[in-house]
Amino acid sequence: MPTFSERGAGMPSSPIRKLAPFAAAAEGEGVKIYHLNIGQPDIPTPEKAIEAIRRISRTTLEYSPSQGFLSLRQAFSRYYSRYGITVDPEEIIVTSGGSFALLFTFMSCLDPGDEIIIPEPSYANYFSFAKSAGAVVRTVTSRIEDGFALPPVEEFEKMITPKTKAILICNPNNPTGGLYSPEEMQRLREIVLRHDLFLLSDEVYREFVYDGAAYCSALSLEGLDDNVIVIDSVSKRYSECGIRIGMMVTRNAALRAVMMKFCQARLSPPLLGQIVAENSVDGTEDYQKKVYDEYISRRDFIVKGLNRIPGVFTNLPGGAFYTIVRLPVEDAEDFCRWCLTDFRYTGVLPGGETVMLAPAAGFYATPGLGRNEVRIAYVLNKEDLGRALDVLARALEEYRSR
Ligand SMILES: Cc1ncc(COP(=O)(O)O)c(C=O)c1O
């Protein structure tokens, strides 16, 4: 057999999906699984967007411009202006989800061997995109004991070498739910300027900022027009993960010209997805407010419930819809697998119930970190979250008394 590329063989496997075969087997046996492992919201998509699909009357489903439809980019530009951010439609490039915005940004900014600094724990796919580009990830560690605050600026500066090209942040953060304050963003701005780096800011959870906290988009940082690339997406905002629409936003025209070469090679972003996205941006403020309130009540509910389970600890996340949870087990991955293969909460549903969680070790680049942590996505309704908490509490009790 011909050999695969070393790059492909070295790609990390997704910590979120790697337990999927065990979940499929349990589901095949009729077990009800509460999926807290993946950021797939159960929230309905805005009716207006669904209606737009029903109204499609095209006779040919053609390619669209490589940069994305102008009307969609204009809609996104209006969206940013509602946040006080001025972005010209020309500064927006539409991609297949935030995922391809990340991939094309990595490919456009980093050469093999270049270094990118990422706070850990981090969205695990950053490691895969870095691997695809041949880039080397250097991490600064944030810790559950400190509420996953962004490590001090000195920690970032210590990691900078002549090979460093970029810093990547996710704000609000997946997987920690952490939020960077405007002061922290200013400190990052100073480092980026001092060392002439790219600042990649993944803001796909921008809507989900809680407790009245001030939010500072990287696009609002002064003097960084050539440095900042914002990654954005409609997936979580409008519960439209399946339409695959995201974008990269940068005021750096030369960089956009490079990004466009990747975009032209893949011809165009999804046609139908763009139509749906365009119909989601305006006139959905009430929808967004409802979704926001729902997530706050889920967050409060799950965090309180988790901290009530003996030996379990989690912080109150300031944003997004995830939280990292410390469990009273040595090896959270083993526990997560056992929940799917061995444990069944019986007596309520005929086939039994269990939970699926994401082991947190895969969100850290540093070996050994996060071994007793999991990430929970509070993307289920409160009734299911309540059941999931009961099931988790029983699972922990049984696992520890084996
Ligand atoms: C932090 C972060 N960035 C980007 C993405 C990519 O999302 P999509 O490709 O659906 O836009 C996700 C998805 O979970 C995410 O959590």
Ligand as a Chemical Component Dictionary entry (heavy atoms), coordinates in Angstrom:
data_LIG
# 
_chem_comp.id                   LIG 
_chem_comp.type                 NON-POLYMER 
_chem_comp.pdbx_formal_charge   0 
_chem_comp.three_letter_code    LIG 
# 
loop_
_chem_comp_atom.comp_id 
_chem_comp_atom.atom_id 
_chem_comp_atom.alt_atom_id 
_chem_comp_atom.type_symbol 
_chem_comp_atom.charge 
_chem_comp_atom.model_Cartn_x 
_chem_comp_atom.model_Cartn_y 
_chem_comp_atom.model_Cartn_z 
_chem_comp_atom.pdbx_ordinal 
LIG C1 C1 C 0 -14.309 27.946 18.738 1  
LIG C2 C2 C 0 -14.857 27.420 17.471 2  
LIG N1 N1 N 0 -14.417 27.935 16.308 3  
LIG C3 C3 C 0 -14.864 27.499 15.132 4  
LIG C4 C4 C 0 -15.804 26.496 15.070 5  
LIG C5 C5 C 0 -16.218 26.038 13.724 6  
LIG O1 O1 O 0 -17.568 26.055 13.528 7  
LIG P1 P1 P 0 -18.223 26.061 12.078 8  
LIG O2 O2 O 0 -17.257 25.468 11.128 9  
LIG O3 O3 O 0 -19.468 25.261 12.227 10 
LIG O4 O4 O 0 -18.504 27.495 11.775 11 
LIG C6 C6 C 0 -16.305 25.926 16.249 12 
LIG C7 C7 C 0 -17.280 24.818 16.226 13 
LIG O5 O5 O 0 -17.603 24.207 17.213 14 
LIG C8 C8 C 0 -15.819 26.401 17.490 15 
LIG O6 O6 O 0 -16.249 25.930 18.653 16 
# 
loop_
_chem_comp_bond.comp_id 
_chem_comp_bond.atom_id_1 
_chem_comp_bond.atom_id_2 
_chem_comp_bond.value_order 
_chem_comp_bond.pdbx_ordinal 
LIG C1 C2 SING 1  
LIG C2 N1 SING 2  
LIG C2 C8 DOUB 3  
LIG N1 C3 DOUB 4  
LIG C3 C4 SING 5  
LIG C4 C5 SING 6  
LIG C4 C6 DOUB 7  
LIG C5 O1 SING 8  
LIG O1 P1 SING 9  
LIG P1 O2 DOUB 10 
LIG P1 O3 SING 11 
LIG P1 O4 SING 12 
LIG C6 C7 SING 13 
LIG C6 C8 SING 14 
LIG C7 O5 DOUB 15 
LIG C8 O6 SING 16 
# 
